[in-house]
Amino acid sequence: MSLNNSATRRKFLQATAVTAAAGLLPTTLRAAKQSGDVNSQVRVAVIGVHGRGVRHMDGLAAHVVALCDCDSAILAKRAKQFEEKHGRKVDIVVDYRKLLERSDIDAVAIATPNHTHSLIGIAAAQAGKHVYCEKPVSHNIWEGRQLTNTAEKYKRIMQCGTQSRSAQGIQDALAWVQEGNIGDIRYAIGTCYKPRKSIGKLKESLRIPSSVDYDLWCGPAAEVDLHRPKLHYDWHWDFNTGNGDMGNQGIHQMDVARWFLGHKGLSPRVISVGGRLGYDDAGDTPNTQVVLHDYPERPIIFETRGLPKSKAGQRAWGSSMDRYRGSQIGVVVQCERGHVVIPSWGKIFAFNEFGNELKKWNTGDCEQRHFDNFVAAVRAGDSSMLSAPIVEGHVSSGLCHTGNISHLLGKKLPADEIAKSVAGNDLLASSVDRMMYHLRMNEVDVDQPAVVLGELLEMDAPSEQFTNNEAANRLLRRKERKPFIVPEIS
């Protein structure tokens, strides 16, 4: 076979890499693990190993040569666990900046809190590393764009951790829908109905463990006193460091919805309705929210619910969550002659307009496939092989950010006033009406000013700037804390 033709060569590389990712690669990885020869492999450092990073350690195990975390106690614990599970010692480094100075690391997998994703990803790329970055890839839109620009400028392989993009069943369902088997796509509704109890509230500020370098942990975020009982994980519910559940779990479903509908950029109009309701705790992100991304054709509605079906359901919180047309954590894609339900994991179902099942697919083990896809792309030096290139992660993360910006600029109003404001859009009005019923079932008095009606924001997608609200534009970027400044990359 001649490989002189560049297009032919690209197809050859893609085909061989896919074969490796699907079948041969795991065998190669197991062999490398058994022999202990990691130098012949892509050498990876995992940055952030408290929670999600553990899955990175396992998914990339044969390639991992170092672990990094600003909590030295967690770091030592994870290094011991890695050695016990995988039979090999790895280096440990507290400061990611020191780690990036090393020439024996080819790639990093970032599983730190959201507010440091872009900062570390950009620094890694500038240091010559390829990057696997957890979702959302950014804490705000501006820094996400700088991360995307960095991948392009420095020619780095950058994968976003939206592993649904590597699910064969979802890929097959997508192709089936886009072939027009149930007509044109009309809209998508993403649901993140995930149990979220109160995180509590301390009267005194949280005492940061001595094992934590808090300055490094805060990075570009404001270094503030915390009044929640836990430092780790609950940062998701603090806008200083997190993006709420829409930017935590919901980013996966937001990405799938956008993928099915084919939207390449941010929505031209967005509005949020919701709030943090049902309890008083140290969090400030919405636990109940409806966001409309008003694309002219094929709009996206995204719904977040952290409360159970009713107040009584709080006795069995996790098993008492709502569903929308069979979707608890998933996406419903509505077409002319039926709909498809894509769950977070499990089976995907297609129905006709009468509710009869037409077809089903399995999502499959997309998580390991996603890690393998990244490694294969790094080996081939071909970013076009990636299932979830960083630009896709940036746009889907951005949809979460713009929804939250609308919320942050809104004001609390009674339910009847909100209903009047959204009455002109049937899809939004229906979602808000169901949300208000849900809140009433949880004994939230929505007849008083309790729920926030966000600002209706208009955006120029190519420039990623709002055109009707300067206050919203100021929220596209945070004021970073020195020396953790996200650089502007052009």
C-alpha positions as CSV (number, residue, x, y, z in Angstrom):
1,M,0.0,0.0,0.0
2,S,1.4,3.4,-0.9
3,L,1.2,6.1,1.8
4,N,2.5,8.9,-0.2
5,N,-1.0,10.4,-0.5
6,S,-1.6,12.4,2.8
7,A,-5.3,11.6,2.9
8,T,-4.6,7.9,2.4
9,R,-2.0,8.0,5.1
10,R,-4.4,9.7,7.5
11,K,-7.0,7.0,6.9
12,F,-4.4,4.3,7.4
13,L,-3.3,5.8,10.8
14,Q,-6.9,6.2,11.9
15,A,-7.8,2.7,11.0
16,T,-4.7,1.2,12.7
17,A,-5.2,3.3,15.8
18,V,-8.9,2.4,16.1
19,T,-8.0,-1.2,15.8
20,A,-5.4,-0.8,18.6
21,A,-7.9,1.1,20.8
22,A,-10.6,-1.5,20.2
23,G,-8.6,-4.7,20.6
24,L,-4.8,-4.7,20.5
25,L,-4.1,-1.8,22.8
26,P,-5.4,-3.3,26.0
27,T,-3.2,-6.4,25.4
28,T,-0.2,-4.2,24.8
29,L,-1.0,-2.3,28.0
30,R,-1.3,-5.4,30.1
31,A,2.0,-6.7,28.7
32,A,3.7,-3.4,29.6
33,K,2.2,-3.5,33.1
34,Q,3.4,-7.0,33.7
35,S,6.9,-6.3,32.4
36,G,7.2,-3.0,34.2
37,D,8.5,-1.4,31.0
38,V,6.6,1.9,30.9
39,N,9.3,3.9,29.1
40,S,8.3,2.3,25.8
41,Q,4.8,3.6,26.4
42,V,3.2,7.0,26.6
43,R,4.4,8.3,30.0
44,V,1.6,9.9,31.9
45,A,1.3,11.9,35.2
46,V,-2.1,12.1,36.9
47,I,-2.7,15.5,38.5
48,G,-5.4,15.5,41.1
49,V,-6.0,12.1,42.7
50,H,-8.5,12.7,45.5
51,G,-11.7,11.6,43.6
52,R,-12.0,11.3,39.8
53,G,-8.2,11.0,39.5
54,V,-8.4,7.4,40.9
55,R,-10.2,6.4,37.7
56,H,-7.5,8.1,35.7
57,M,-4.9,6.1,37.6
58,D,-6.6,2.8,36.7
59,G,-7.6,3.7,33.2
60,L,-4.1,4.8,32.3
61,A,-2.3,2.5,34.7
62,A,0.3,1.0,32.3
63,H,1.4,4.5,31.4
64,V,1.4,6.3,34.8
65,V,4.8,7.2,36.1
66,A,3.9,10.0,38.5
67,L,1.0,11.3,40.7
68,C,0.5,14.9,41.7
69,D,-1.8,16.5,44.3
70,C,-1.6,19.5,46.6
71,D,-2.9,17.3,49.5
72,S,0.2,15.4,50.5
73,A,-1.8,12.9,52.7
74,I,-4.0,11.9,49.8
75,L,-1.0,11.8,47.5
76,A,0.8,9.3,49.7
77,K,-2.3,7.2,50.1
78,R,-2.9,7.0,46.4
79,A,0.7,6.1,45.6
80,K,0.4,3.2,48.0
81,Q,-2.9,2.1,46.5
82,F,-1.4,2.3,43.0
83,E,1.6,0.1,44.0
84,E,-0.6,-2.5,45.7
85,K,-3.0,-2.7,42.8
86,H,-0.6,-2.4,39.8
87,G,2.6,-3.8,41.3
88,R,4.7,-0.7,40.5
89,K,5.9,2.4,42.4
90,V,5.3,5.8,40.9
91,D,6.8,9.2,41.8
92,I,4.8,11.7,43.8
93,V,4.9,15.5,43.3
94,V,2.9,18.1,45.3
95,D,3.3,21.1,43.0
96,Y,2.1,20.6,39.4
97,R,4.6,23.3,38.3
98,K,7.5,21.1,39.4
99,L,6.0,18.1,37.7
100,L,5.7,19.9,34.4
101,E,9.5,20.7,34.5
102,R,10.2,17.0,34.0
103,S,11.3,15.8,30.5
104,D,10.3,12.2,31.2
105,I,6.6,12.9,31.0
106,D,4.7,12.9,27.7
107,A,1.2,13.6,28.9
108,V,-0.9,14.6,31.9
109,A,-4.3,13.6,33.0
110,I,-6.0,16.5,34.9
111,A,-8.6,15.6,37.5
112,T,-8.3,18.6,39.8
113,P,-11.2,20.9,40.8
114,N,-12.8,22.8,37.9
115,H,-11.1,26.2,38.6
116,T,-7.7,24.8,37.9
117,H,-8.4,22.7,34.8
118,S,-7.6,25.3,32.1
119,L,-4.7,26.8,34.1
120,I,-2.9,23.4,34.4
121,G,-3.8,22.3,30.9
122,I,-2.3,25.4,29.3
123,A,0.8,25.1,31.4
124,A,1.2,21.5,30.5
125,A,0.8,22.2,26.8
126,Q,3.4,25.0,27.0
127,A,5.7,22.5,28.7
128,G,5.4,20.1,25.8
129,K,2.9,17.7,27.3
130,H,-0.3,16.3,25.8
131,V,-3.4,16.7,27.9
132,Y,-6.4,14.7,29.0
133,C,-8.6,17.2,30.9
134,E,-11.7,16.3,32.9
135,K,-15.0,18.0,32.3
136,P,-15.8,20.9,32.4
137,V,-12.5,21.8,30.7
138,S,-12.8,25.3,32.2
139,H,-14.3,27.3,35.1
140,N,-15.3,30.1,32.7
141,I,-15.7,30.7,29.0
142,W,-12.6,32.9,28.5
143,E,-10.1,30.5,30.0
144,G,-11.7,27.6,28.1
145,R,-11.1,29.5,24.8
146,Q,-7.4,30.0,25.9
147,L,-7.1,26.3,26.5
148,T,-8.4,25.6,23.0
149,N,-6.1,28.1,21.5
150,T,-3.2,26.5,23.3
151,A,-3.9,23.1,21.8
152,E,-3.9,24.7,18.3
153,K,-0.8,26.9,18.8
154,Y,1.4,24.2,20.4
155,K,0.0,21.3,18.4
156,R,-0.8,19.2,21.4
157,I,-3.2,16.3,21.7
158,M,-6.0,17.4,24.1
159,Q,-8.9,15.2,25.0
160,C,-11.9,16.3,27.1
161,G,-13.2,13.8,29.7
162,T,-16.7,13.5,28.1
163,Q,-16.4,9.8,27.7
164,S,-19.9,9.4,26.1
165,R,-18.2,10.5,22.9
166,S,-16.4,7.1,22.9
167,A,-19.6,5.1,23.5
168,Q,-20.2,2.9,20.4
169,G,-23.9,2.6,21.2
170,I,-24.3,6.4,21.4
171,Q,-22.4,6.8,18.1
172,D,-24.7,4.2,16.5
173,A,-27.8,5.8,17.9
174,L,-26.6,9.2,16.7
175,A,-26.0,7.9,13.1
176,W,-29.5,6.3,13.2
177,V,-31.2,9.5,14.2
178,Q,-29.3,11.7,11.8
179,E,-30.2,9.3,9.0
180,G,-33.8,10.5,9.5
181,N,-35.3,7.3,10.8
182,I,-37.8,9.2,13.0
183,G,-37.7,12.4,11.0
184,D,-36.0,15.7,11.6
185,I,-34.7,16.5,15.1
186,R,-36.9,19.1,16.8
187,Y,-35.2,19.7,20.2
188,A,-33.4,18.0,23.1
189,I,-34.0,18.0,26.8
190,G,-31.1,17.1,29.1
191,T,-31.8,16.0,32.6
192,C,-29.5,15.9,35.6
193,Y,-31.9,14.6,38.4
194,K,-29.1,13.6,40.8
195,P,-29.6,13.4,44.6
196,R,-27.9,16.3,46.3
197,K,-28.4,16.7,50.0
198,S,-27.4,19.8,52.0
199,I,-23.6,20.1,52.4
200,G,-24.2,21.8,55.8
201,K,-22.9,25.2,57.1
202,L,-20.3,25.9,59.7
203,K,-20.5,28.9,62.0
204,E,-16.7,29.1,62.1
205,S,-14.5,28.8,59.0
206,L,-13.3,25.4,58.0
207,R,-9.9,24.5,59.4
208,I,-7.8,23.5,56.3
209,P,-5.9,20.2,57.0
210,S,-2.1,20.8,57.4
211,S,-1.5,18.3,54.6
212,V,-3.1,20.7,52.1
213,D,-1.2,23.5,50.4
214,Y,-4.2,25.8,50.4
215,D,-2.6,28.5,48.3
216,L,-1.9,25.9,45.6
217,W,-5.4,24.4,46.0
218,C,-7.0,27.8,45.4
219,G,-4.9,28.6,42.4
220,P,-6.6,31.4,40.4
221,A,-9.7,31.3,42.7
222,A,-10.1,33.7,45.6
223,E,-8.5,32.4,48.7
224,V,-11.4,32.7,51.1
225,D,-12.6,31.3,54.4
226,L,-14.8,28.2,53.8
227,H,-18.0,27.5,55.9
228,R,-18.7,24.1,54.6
229,P,-17.7,21.0,56.6
230,K,-15.6,19.4,53.7
231,L,-12.9,20.9,51.6
232,H,-13.0,18.3,48.9
233,Y,-15.8,17.5,46.5
234,D,-18.3,20.1,47.9
235,W,-16.3,22.8,46.1
236,H,-18.6,21.9,43.2
237,W,-21.4,23.9,44.9
238,D,-19.3,27.1,45.3
239,F,-19.2,29.4,42.3
240,N,-15.6,30.4,43.4
241,T,-14.4,26.9,42.5
242,G,-17.2,25.0,40.9
243,N,-20.1,25.3,38.4
244,G,-23.0,23.5,40.1
245,D,-24.4,20.2,39.0
246,M,-25.0,21.5,35.5
247,G,-21.2,21.9,35.2
248,N,-20.4,18.7,37.2
249,Q,-22.7,15.8,36.1
250,G,-24.8,17.8,33.6
251,I,-21.9,18.7,31.3
252,H,-22.0,15.1,30.1
253,Q,-25.6,15.3,29.1
254,M,-25.2,18.9,27.8
255,D,-22.5,17.5,25.5
256,V,-24.6,14.6,24.2
257,A,-27.6,16.9,23.5
258,R,-25.4,19.3,21.6
259,W,-23.8,16.4,19.7
260,F,-27.1,15.0,18.6
261,L,-28.4,18.4,17.5
262,G,-25.2,19.3,15.7
263,H,-24.6,22.7,17.2
264,K,-21.0,23.8,16.8
265,G,-21.0,27.0,18.8
266,L,-22.5,28.7,21.9
267,S,-26.2,29.4,21.8
268,P,-27.4,32.8,20.5
269,R,-29.8,33.3,23.4
270,V,-29.8,31.8,26.9
271,I,-31.9,32.1,30.0
272,S,-32.0,30.3,33.4
273,V,-34.8,29.8,35.9
274,G,-33.9,28.2,39.3
275,G,-32.0,28.5,42.5
276,R,-30.6,26.7,45.6
277,L,-33.8,25.7,47.2
278,G,-35.1,23.3,49.9
279,Y,-32.4,23.8,52.4
280,D,-30.0,26.5,53.7
281,D,-26.3,25.4,53.4
282,A,-22.9,26.7,52.5
283,G,-23.4,26.2,48.8
284,D,-24.4,29.0,46.3
285,T,-24.9,27.1,43.0
286,P,-28.4,26.1,41.9
287,N,-29.7,22.6,43.0
288,T,-32.8,23.2,40.9
289,Q,-32.5,24.8,37.5
290,V,-34.0,25.0,34.0
291,V,-31.8,26.5,31.2
292,L,-32.9,27.2,27.7
293,H,-30.3,27.4,25.0
294,D,-32.5,29.1,22.3
295,Y,-30.9,28.0,19.0
296,P,-33.1,29.1,16.2
297,E,-33.7,25.5,15.2
298,R,-33.3,22.6,17.5
299,P,-33.2,24.3,21.0
300,I,-31.8,22.6,24.1
301,I,-33.5,22.6,27.5
302,F,-31.4,21.5,30.4
303,E,-33.0,20.6,33.7
304,T,-31.1,20.1,37.0
305,R,-32.9,18.7,40.1
306,G,-31.1,17.8,43.3
307,L,-34.2,17.3,45.5
308,P,-36.2,14.1,45.5
309,K,-39.7,13.8,44.1
310,S,-41.3,15.1,47.2
311,K,-40.5,16.1,50.8
312,A,-41.5,12.6,51.9
313,G,-38.9,11.2,49.5
314,Q,-36.1,12.8,51.5
315,R,-36.2,9.8,53.8
316,A,-34.9,7.7,50.8
317,W,-33.3,10.5,48.8
318,G,-31.3,8.5,46.3
319,S,-34.1,6.2,45.3
320,S,-36.7,8.9,45.1
321,M,-35.7,11.0,42.2
322,D,-37.8,12.3,39.3
323,R,-37.6,11.1,35.7
324,Y,-38.6,12.8,32.5
325,R,-39.9,10.4,29.9
326,G,-37.7,7.7,31.3
327,S,-34.6,10.0,31.7
328,Q,-33.2,10.6,35.1
329,I,-29.6,11.4,34.2
330,G,-29.7,11.5,30.4
331,V,-31.0,13.2,27.3
332,V,-34.3,13.0,25.4
333,V,-34.0,13.9,21.7
334,Q,-37.4,14.7,20.2
335,C,-37.9,14.2,16.5
336,E,-40.8,14.5,14.1
337,R,-41.9,10.9,14.4
338,G,-40.6,9.8,17.7
339,H,-37.9,10.3,20.3
340,V,-34.7,8.7,21.6
341,V,-33.7,8.4,25.3
342,I,-30.0,8.4,25.9
343,P,-29.1,7.6,29.6
344,S,-25.8,8.2,31.3
345,W,-25.1,4.5,31.3
346,G,-27.0,1.4,30.0
347,K,-29.4,1.0,27.1
348,I,-30.5,3.7,24.6
349,F,-34.1,3.4,23.4
350,A,-35.8,4.8,20.3
351,F,-39.6,5.1,20.2
352,N,-42.1,6.1,17.5
353,E,-44.7,8.8,17.9
354,F,-47.1,6.3,19.6
355,G,-44.5,5.4,22.3
356,N,-43.7,2.0,20.8
357,E,-40.1,0.8,21.0
358,L,-38.3,0.8,17.7
359,K,-34.7,0.1,18.5
360,K,-32.2,-0.1,21.3
361,W,-28.4,0.1,21.8
362,N,-26.0,-0.5,24.7
363,T,-23.8,2.4,25.7
364,G,-20.9,-0.1,26.4
365,D,-17.8,0.5,28.4
366,C,-17.0,3.9,27.0
367,E,-14.8,5.0,29.9
368,Q,-11.8,2.8,29.1
369,R,-12.3,3.3,25.4
370,H,-12.0,7.0,26.0
371,F,-8.6,6.7,27.8
372,D,-7.4,4.2,25.1
373,N,-8.5,6.7,22.4
374,F,-6.4,9.4,23.9
375,V,-3.3,7.2,24.1
376,A,-3.8,6.0,20.5
377,A,-4.0,9.6,19.3
378,V,-0.9,10.6,21.3
379,R,1.0,7.6,19.8
380,A,-0.1,8.5,16.3
381,G,0.4,12.3,16.8
382,D,-3.0,12.8,15.3
383,S,-5.5,14.9,17.1
384,S,-8.2,14.2,14.5
385,M,-8.4,10.7,16.0
386,L,-9.8,12.0,19.3
387,S,-13.3,11.2,20.3
388,A,-13.7,14.4,22.3
389,P,-11.2,17.1,21.1
390,I,-10.8,20.0,23.5
391,V,-12.8,22.4,21.4
392,E,-15.9,20.2,21.8
393,G,-15.3,20.2,25.6
394,H,-15.0,24.0,25.5
395,V,-18.3,24.6,23.7
396,S,-20.2,22.2,25.9
397,S,-18.6,23.6,29.1
398,G,-19.5,27.0,27.8
399,L,-23.2,26.2,27.6
400,C,-23.1,25.4,31.3
401,H,-21.2,28.7,32.0
402,T,-23.6,30.9,30.1
403,G,-26.6,29.3,31.8
404,N,-25.0,30.1,35.2
405,I,-24.2,33.6,34.1
406,S,-27.9,34.2,33.4
407,H,-28.7,32.9,36.8
408,L,-26.1,35.0,38.6
409,L,-27.6,38.2,37.0
410,G,-31.2,37.3,37.8
411,K,-33.5,38.1,40.7
412,K,-36.0,36.2,42.8
413,L,-39.6,36.4,41.8
414,P,-42.9,34.6,42.6
415,A,-43.9,31.7,40.4
416,D,-46.7,33.5,38.7
417,E,-44.5,36.3,37.6
418,I,-41.9,33.9,36.2
419,A,-44.7,32.0,34.4
420,K,-45.8,35.2,32.7
421,S,-42.2,36.0,31.7
422,V,-41.6,32.6,30.0
423,A,-45.1,32.1,28.5
424,G,-44.0,33.1,25.0
425,N,-41.8,29.9,24.7
426,D,-43.9,26.8,25.0
427,L,-40.9,24.5,25.5
428,L,-39.4,26.6,28.3
429,A,-42.8,27.3,29.9
430,S,-43.5,23.5,30.1
431,S,-40.1,22.8,31.8
432,V,-40.6,25.7,34.3
433,D,-44.1,24.5,35.1
434,R,-42.9,21.0,35.9
435,M,-40.0,22.5,37.9
436,M,-42.5,24.6,40.0
437,Y,-44.6,21.5,40.7
438,H,-41.5,19.6,41.7
439,L,-40.6,22.4,44.2
440,R,-44.1,22.6,45.6
441,M,-43.9,18.8,46.2
442,N,-40.8,19.5,48.2
443,E,-42.7,22.2,50.2
444,V,-40.8,25.1,48.8
445,D,-43.0,28.2,48.8
446,V,-42.6,29.3,45.2
447,D,-45.5,31.8,45.6
448,Q,-43.0,34.0,47.4
449,P,-39.9,35.5,45.7
450,A,-37.8,32.3,46.0
451,V,-36.9,31.2,42.4
452,V,-34.4,33.2,40.4
453,L,-35.5,34.4,36.9
454,G,-32.2,34.9,35.1
455,E,-31.4,37.5,32.5
456,L,-32.2,36.7,28.9
457,L,-28.8,37.0,27.3
458,E,-27.9,37.3,23.7
459,M,-24.5,36.2,22.4
460,D,-22.4,36.5,19.2
461,A,-21.2,32.9,19.1
462,P,-18.1,33.5,16.9
463,S,-16.6,36.1,19.3
464,E,-18.1,34.4,22.4
465,Q,-19.3,37.8,23.7
466,F,-22.7,38.9,24.9
467,T,-24.3,41.6,22.8
468,N,-26.9,42.9,25.2
469,N,-25.4,42.9,28.7
470,E,-22.0,44.2,29.7
471,A,-22.4,42.8,33.2
472,A,-22.7,39.3,31.6
473,N,-19.5,40.0,29.6
474,R,-17.6,40.7,32.8
475,L,-18.5,37.3,34.0
476,L,-17.0,35.5,31.0
477,R,-13.7,35.7,32.8
478,R,-12.7,35.7,36.5
479,K,-10.1,38.0,38.1
480,E,-7.3,35.5,38.6
481,R,-5.2,35.5,41.7
482,K,-1.4,36.0,41.3
483,P,0.7,34.1,40.5
484,F,-1.9,31.7,39.1
485,I,-2.8,33.8,36.0
486,V,-4.3,32.1,33.0
487,P,-2.4,33.5,30.0
488,E,-4.0,34.9,26.9
489,I,-3.1,32.6,24.0
490,S,-3.7,33.8,20.4
